[in-house]
């Protein structure tokens, strides 16, 4: 943990853990078959499309209300509402 001369914490630096705690991590590698790799690529592509549709809807709403800053009151459409628009996302 980084701190200044007066002992105050410098924002953005690691904080110390309580006594007895440690940090560790694991790394895994997957080796999918060709069919699995294709399926994963399709799945991630579809999820990216849904996310982009959410963002596009939000931007349309913000332009519609001429948003200039402050709190946004936006009703997020459901996942099924977005996926129903595209046959390949079902």
C-alpha positions as CSV (number, residue, x, y, z in Angstrom):
1,X,0.0,0.0,0.0
2,X,1.4,3.4,-1.0
3,X,1.1,6.2,1.4
4,X,2.3,9.8,1.7
5,X,4.7,11.0,4.4
6,X,1.8,11.9,6.7
7,X,0.5,8.3,6.5
8,X,-2.5,8.9,4.3
9,X,-3.4,6.4,1.6
10,X,-2.6,7.4,-2.0
11,X,-5.8,6.8,-4.1
12,X,-5.5,4.1,-6.8
13,X,-2.8,2.1,-5.0
14,X,-3.4,-1.4,-3.5
15,X,-4.8,-1.5,0.0
16,X,-3.4,-3.9,2.5
17,X,-5.2,-7.0,3.5
18,X,-6.2,-8.0,7.0
19,X,-3.7,-10.2,8.9
20,X,-3.7,-13.8,7.7
21,X,-5.3,-13.0,4.3
22,X,-3.4,-13.7,1.1
23,X,-4.2,-13.2,-2.5
24,X,-3.8,-15.8,-5.2
25,X,-5.2,-16.5,-8.6
26,X,-5.6,-19.3,-11.1
27,X,-5.1,-19.4,-14.8
28,X,-6.9,-21.9,-17.0
29,X,-6.5,-22.6,-20.7
30,X,-9.3,-24.2,-22.7
31,X,-8.8,-25.9,-26.0
32,X,-12.3,-26.2,-27.6
33,X,-13.0,-28.5,-30.5
34,X,-13.7,-26.8,-33.9
35,X,-17.4,-27.2,-33.3
36,X,-17.2,-25.7,-29.8
37,X,-15.0,-22.8,-31.0
38,X,-17.6,-22.0,-33.7
39,X,-20.4,-22.1,-31.2
40,X,-18.5,-19.8,-28.8
41,X,-17.8,-17.3,-31.5
42,X,-21.5,-17.3,-32.5
43,X,-22.6,-16.9,-28.9
44,X,-20.2,-14.0,-28.2
45,X,-21.3,-12.4,-31.5
46,X,-24.9,-12.6,-30.5
47,X,-24.3,-11.1,-27.1
48,X,-22.3,-8.3,-28.6
49,X,-25.3,-7.6,-30.9
50,X,-27.7,-7.4,-28.0
51,X,-25.4,-5.1,-26.0
52,X,-25.1,-2.8,-29.0
53,X,-28.8,-2.7,-29.4
54,X,-29.2,-1.7,-25.7
55,X,-26.7,1.1,-26.3
56,X,-28.3,2.2,-29.5
57,X,-31.7,2.4,-27.7
58,X,-30.2,4.5,-24.9
59,X,-28.6,6.9,-27.4
60,X,-31.8,7.3,-29.3
61,X,-33.7,8.0,-26.1
62,X,-31.0,10.6,-25.0
63,X,-31.2,12.3,-28.4
64,X,-35.0,12.3,-28.2
65,X,-35.1,14.1,-24.8
66,X,-32.2,16.3,-25.8
67,X,-30.2,15.1,-22.8
68,X,-27.6,17.6,-21.5
69,X,-26.5,16.1,-18.2
70,X,-28.0,15.0,-14.9
71,X,-30.0,11.9,-13.9
72,X,-31.3,9.6,-16.7
73,X,-34.8,8.0,-16.4
74,X,-34.6,5.3,-19.0
75,X,-36.6,2.1,-18.9
76,X,-34.3,-0.6,-20.2
77,X,-36.0,-3.0,-22.6
78,X,-36.0,-6.7,-21.7
79,X,-33.6,-9.1,-23.2
80,X,-36.4,-11.0,-25.0
81,X,-37.7,-7.7,-26.5
82,X,-34.4,-7.2,-28.2
83,X,-33.8,-10.8,-29.3
84,X,-37.3,-11.1,-30.7
85,X,-36.4,-8.5,-33.4
86,X,-33.7,-10.8,-34.9
87,X,-34.4,-14.4,-35.9
88,X,-30.8,-15.5,-35.5
89,X,-30.7,-14.4,-31.8
90,X,-33.4,-16.8,-30.7
